[in-house]
Amino acid sequence: MDNLLTISIAVTSAAVVVQAFILIAMYLAMRKAIVRMEALATEVKAKVTPTADLAHSMLTELRPKIETAVSNVSETTTMVRSQMERLDATVSDVIDRARLQIIRGDELLTRTIDRVEETSDMVHKTVVSPVKQLSGLMQGVTAGLEFLLGNRRRRRNGVGVPQDEMFI
């Protein structure tokens, strides 16, 4: 049993020594990684810091200009909206007025045409019809007078046939 205890202690001691070497190797690997990381961090910091400072200074300088531009755009949008509302109201008013004037013009033209037709009918009834009747009456009287006067001329000439009818 003494041998077992000695072997067990020897194996445990060997395991502890191996574990110690592993821990030392890990420590050295971590130390190298830390050195590399510090070098990389220093390099990144050296490159990023001027860029970040430049960006920060640019933002500091541009911030009032950007705020002014945003404010101007907001005011312009408000003014444009107001003007568009006024323009819409004006155009609507013009369209309504034009529509009303067109309706009035149409009514005026319709009344005028109706009056012209009424006047034409009235002129026809009061002037043209009596003139036609008078003209017909005059033609009748003229025909009667020609007949009467024409018969007397025939009797004076002694011939029952007018001169024009003899010449054929």
C-alpha atoms as a printed R data frame, in Angstrom:
    type eleno elety resid chain resno        x       y        z
1   ATOM     1    CA   MET     A     1    0.000   0.000    0.000
2   ATOM     2    CA   ASP     A     2    2.912   2.232    0.533
3   ATOM     3    CA   ASN     A     3    3.692   1.818   -3.051
4   ATOM     4    CA   LEU     A     4    0.253   2.902   -4.054
5   ATOM     5    CA   LEU     A     5    0.449   5.954   -1.954
6   ATOM     6    CA   THR     A     6    3.823   6.814   -3.401
7   ATOM     7    CA   ILE     A     7    2.606   6.250   -6.931
8   ATOM     8    CA   SER     A     8   -0.486   8.286   -6.248
9   ATOM     9    CA   ILE     A     9    1.577  11.130   -4.829
10  ATOM    10    CA   ALA     A    10    3.997  10.925   -7.756
11  ATOM    11    CA   VAL     A    11    1.152  11.001  -10.314
12  ATOM    12    CA   THR     A    12   -0.503  13.886   -8.488
13  ATOM    13    CA   SER     A    13    2.801  15.756   -8.322
14  ATOM    14    CA   ALA     A    14    3.393  15.166  -12.023
15  ATOM    15    CA   ALA     A    15   -0.115  16.390  -12.799
16  ATOM    16    CA   VAL     A    16    0.446  19.506  -10.707
17  ATOM    17    CA   VAL     A    17    3.739  20.193  -12.479
18  ATOM    18    CA   VAL     A    18    2.103  19.680  -15.910
19  ATOM    19    CA   GLN     A    19   -0.720  21.953  -14.825
20  ATOM    20    CA   ALA     A    20    1.825  24.549  -13.701
21  ATOM    21    CA   PHE     A    21    3.550  24.421  -17.103
22  ATOM    22    CA   ILE     A    22    0.213  24.791  -18.835
23  ATOM    23    CA   LEU     A    23   -0.638  27.779  -16.633
24  ATOM    24    CA   ILE     A    24    2.756  29.343  -17.353
25  ATOM    25    CA   ALA     A    25    2.279  28.774  -21.101
26  ATOM    26    CA   MET     A    26   -1.175  30.312  -20.875
27  ATOM    27    CA   TYR     A    27    0.234  33.274  -18.949
28  ATOM    28    CA   LEU     A    28    2.925  33.855  -21.564
29  ATOM    29    CA   ALA     A    29    0.407  33.533  -24.438
30  ATOM    30    CA   MET     A    30   -1.924  35.983  -22.720
31  ATOM    31    CA   ARG     A    31    0.960  38.368  -22.119
32  ATOM    32    CA   LYS     A    32    1.858  38.308  -25.835
33  ATOM    33    CA   ALA     A    33   -1.819  38.811  -26.769
34  ATOM    34    CA   ILE     A    34   -2.088  41.726  -24.339
35  ATOM    35    CA   VAL     A    35    1.026  43.337  -25.793
36  ATOM    36    CA   ARG     A    36   -0.385  42.907  -29.295
37  ATOM    37    CA   MET     A    37   -3.768  44.256  -28.238
38  ATOM    38    CA   GLU     A    38   -2.147  47.289  -26.599
39  ATOM    39    CA   ALA     A    39   -0.122  47.962  -29.755
40  ATOM    40    CA   LEU     A    40   -3.244  47.584  -31.893
41  ATOM    41    CA   ALA     A    41   -5.259  49.811  -29.542
42  ATOM    42    CA   THR     A    42   -2.512  52.439  -29.632
43  ATOM    43    CA   GLU     A    43   -2.411  52.299  -33.422
44  ATOM    44    CA   VAL     A    44   -6.209  52.519  -33.731
45  ATOM    45    CA   LYS     A    45   -6.274  55.359  -31.205
46  ATOM    46    CA   ALA     A    46   -3.557  57.189  -33.125
47  ATOM    47    CA   LYS     A    47   -5.521  56.877  -36.367
48  ATOM    48    CA   VAL     A    48   -9.037  57.389  -35.027
49  ATOM    49    CA   THR     A    49   -8.386  60.250  -32.616
50  ATOM    50    CA   PRO     A    50   -7.552  62.870  -35.298
51  ATOM    51    CA   THR     A    51  -10.504  61.738  -37.393
52  ATOM    52    CA   ALA     A    52  -12.841  61.821  -34.405
53  ATOM    53    CA   ASP     A    53  -11.515  65.236  -33.403
54  ATOM    54    CA   LEU     A    54  -11.996  66.501  -36.959
55  ATOM    55    CA   ALA     A    55  -15.521  65.084  -37.101
56  ATOM    56    CA   HIS     A    56  -16.322  66.599  -33.722
57  ATOM    57    CA   SER     A    57  -15.002  70.004  -34.765
58  ATOM    58    CA   MET     A    58  -16.916  69.808  -38.065
59  ATOM    59    CA   LEU     A    59  -20.103  68.901  -36.251
60  ATOM    60    CA   THR     A    60  -19.523  71.729  -33.803
61  ATOM    61    CA   GLU     A    61  -19.061  74.193  -36.677
62  ATOM    62    CA   LEU     A    62  -21.894  72.831  -38.821
63  ATOM    63    CA   ARG     A    63  -24.462  72.436  -36.065
64  ATOM    64    CA   PRO     A    64  -25.629  76.098  -36.081
65  ATOM    65    CA   LYS     A    65  -25.720  76.079  -39.891
66  ATOM    66    CA   ILE     A    66  -27.724  72.862  -39.967
67  ATOM    67    CA   GLU     A    67  -30.114  74.211  -37.328
68  ATOM    68    CA   THR     A    68  -30.538  77.409  -39.384
69  ATOM    69    CA   ALA     A    69  -31.132  75.417  -42.566
70  ATOM    70    CA   VAL     A    70  -33.708  73.193  -40.852
71  ATOM    71    CA   SER     A    71  -35.413  76.261  -39.412
72  ATOM    72    CA   ASN     A    72  -35.458  77.959  -42.836
73  ATOM    73    CA   VAL     A    73  -36.857  74.860  -44.512
74  ATOM    74    CA   SER     A    74  -39.557  74.641  -41.850
75  ATOM    75    CA   GLU     A    75  -40.492  78.316  -42.280
76  ATOM    76    CA   THR     A    76  -40.447  77.987  -46.074
77  ATOM    77    CA   THR     A    77  -42.678  74.936  -45.921
78  ATOM    78    CA   THR     A    78  -45.122  76.813  -43.714
79  ATOM    79    CA   MET     A    79  -45.119  79.805  -46.069
80  ATOM    80    CA   VAL     A    80  -45.544  77.624  -49.159
81  ATOM    81    CA   ARG     A    81  -48.436  75.777  -47.516
82  ATOM    82    CA   SER     A    82  -50.073  79.107  -46.624
83  ATOM    83    CA   GLN     A    83  -49.584  80.462  -50.148
84  ATOM    84    CA   MET     A    84  -50.944  77.262  -51.682
85  ATOM    85    CA   GLU     A    85  -54.047  77.534  -49.492
86  ATOM    86    CA   ARG     A    86  -54.511  81.145  -50.613
87  ATOM    87    CA   LEU     A    87  -53.950  80.166  -54.247
88  ATOM    88    CA   ASP     A    88  -56.462  77.336  -53.913
89  ATOM    89    CA   ALA     A    89  -59.027  79.720  -52.436
90  ATOM    90    CA   THR     A    90  -58.373  82.270  -55.198
91  ATOM    91    CA   VAL     A    91  -58.613  79.694  -57.978
92  ATOM    92    CA   SER     A    92  -61.818  78.293  -56.487
93  ATOM    93    CA   ASP     A    93  -63.264  81.807  -56.302
94  ATOM    94    CA   VAL     A    94  -62.274  82.537  -59.919
95  ATOM    95    CA   ILE     A    95  -63.796  79.260  -61.086
96  ATOM    96    CA   ASP     A    96  -67.024  79.983  -59.188
97  ATOM    97    CA   ARG     A    97  -67.223  83.488  -60.636
98  ATOM    98    CA   ALA     A    98  -66.478  82.256  -64.153
99  ATOM    99    CA   ARG     A    99  -69.142  79.577  -63.812
100 ATOM   100    CA   LEU     A   100  -71.651  82.204  -62.625
101 ATOM   101    CA   GLN     A   101  -70.770  84.521  -65.530
102 ATOM   102    CA   ILE     A   102  -71.119  81.666  -68.009
103 ATOM   103    CA   ILE     A   103  -74.547  80.858  -66.576
104 ATOM   104    CA   ARG     A   104  -75.539  84.525  -66.804
105 ATOM   105    CA   GLY     A   105  -74.246  84.755  -70.382
106 ATOM   106    CA   ASP     A   106  -76.140  81.613  -71.315
107 ATOM   107    CA   GLU     A   107  -79.350  82.992  -69.800
108 ATOM   108    CA   LEU     A   108  -78.833  86.334  -71.581
109 ATOM   109    CA   LEU     A   109  -78.205  84.615  -74.908
110 ATOM   110    CA   THR     A   110  -81.240  82.377  -74.436
111 ATOM   111    CA   ARG     A   111  -83.463  85.387  -73.631
112 ATOM   112    CA   THR     A   112  -82.064  87.286  -76.612
113 ATOM   113    CA   ILE     A   113  -82.709  84.396  -78.985
114 ATOM   114    CA   ASP     A   114  -86.232  84.003  -77.581
115 ATOM   115    CA   ARG     A   115  -86.904  87.717  -78.093
116 ATOM   116    CA   VAL     A   116  -85.519  87.623  -81.627
117 ATOM   117    CA   GLU     A   117  -87.825  84.705  -82.407
118 ATOM   118    CA   GLU     A   118  -90.789  86.510  -80.816
119 ATOM   119    CA   THR     A   119  -89.961  89.688  -82.763
120 ATOM   120    CA   SER     A   120  -89.609  87.688  -85.991
121 ATOM   121    CA   ASP     A   121  -92.985  86.041  -85.402
122 ATOM   122    CA   MET     A   122  -94.562  89.403  -84.557
123 ATOM   123    CA   VAL     A   123  -93.048  91.074  -87.667
124 ATOM   124    CA   HIS     A   124  -94.296  88.186  -89.760
125 ATOM   125    CA   LYS     A   125  -97.794  88.465  -88.308
126 ATOM   126    CA   THR     A   126  -98.035  92.267  -88.321
127 ATOM   127    CA   VAL     A   127  -96.043  93.226  -91.413
128 ATOM   128    CA   VAL     A   128  -95.441  90.340  -93.792
129 ATOM   129    CA   SER     A   129  -98.913  88.788  -93.692
130 ATOM   130    CA   PRO     A   130 -100.751  92.096  -94.259
131 ATOM   131    CA   VAL     A   131  -98.270  93.019  -96.995
132 ATOM   132    CA   LYS     A   132  -98.891  89.654  -98.699
133 ATOM   133    CA   GLN     A   133 -102.618  90.163  -98.370
134 ATOM   134    CA   LEU     A   134 -102.319  93.723  -99.685
135 ATOM   135    CA   SER     A   135 -100.069  92.488 -102.496
136 ATOM   136    CA   GLY     A   136 -102.618  89.802 -103.374
137 ATOM   137    CA   LEU     A   137 -105.383  92.367 -103.292
138 ATOM   138    CA   MET     A   138 -103.358  94.722 -105.484
139 ATOM   139    CA   GLN     A   139 -102.654  91.937 -107.972
140 ATOM   140    CA   GLY     A   140 -106.331  91.136 -108.052
141 ATOM   141    CA   VAL     A   141 -107.267  94.793 -108.617
142 ATOM   142    CA   THR     A   142 -104.520  95.098 -111.231
143 ATOM   143    CA   ALA     A   143 -105.685  91.971 -113.005
144 ATOM   144    CA   GLY     A   144 -109.269  93.253 -112.913
145 ATOM   145    CA   LEU     A   145 -108.265  96.664 -114.247
146 ATOM   146    CA   GLU     A   146 -106.141  95.108 -116.975
147 ATOM   147    CA   PHE     A   147 -109.027  92.923 -117.932
148 ATOM   148    CA   LEU     A   148 -111.404  95.845 -118.059
149 ATOM   149    CA   LEU     A   149 -108.956  98.126 -119.800
150 ATOM   150    CA   GLY     A   150 -107.756  95.351 -122.044
151 ATOM   151    CA   ASN     A   151 -111.328  94.661 -123.283
152 ATOM   152    CA   ARG     A   152 -111.876  98.339 -124.139
153 ATOM   153    CA   ARG     A   153 -108.677  98.467 -126.181
154 ATOM   154    CA   ARG     A   154 -109.718  95.381 -128.055
155 ATOM   155    CA   ARG     A   155 -113.071  96.909 -128.856
156 ATOM   156    CA   ARG     A   156 -111.438 100.128 -130.066
157 ATOM   157    CA   ASN     A   157 -109.153  98.204 -132.370
158 ATOM   158    CA   GLY     A   158 -112.112  96.165 -133.496
159 ATOM   159    CA   VAL     A   159 -110.236  92.948 -133.208
160 ATOM   160    CA   GLY     A   160 -111.067  90.414 -130.561
161 ATOM   161    CA   VAL     A   161 -107.453  89.099 -130.508
162 ATOM   162    CA   PRO     A   162 -104.681  91.106 -129.020
163 ATOM   163    CA   GLN     A   163 -101.769  92.214 -131.167
164 ATOM   164    CA   ASP     A   164  -99.286  89.916 -129.500
165 ATOM   165    CA   GLU     A   165 -101.331  86.823 -130.212
166 ATOM   166    CA   MET     A   166 -101.495  87.588 -133.935
167 ATOM   167    CA   PHE     A   167  -97.796  87.653 -134.308
168 ATOM   168    CA   ILE     A   168  -96.736  84.071 -134.148
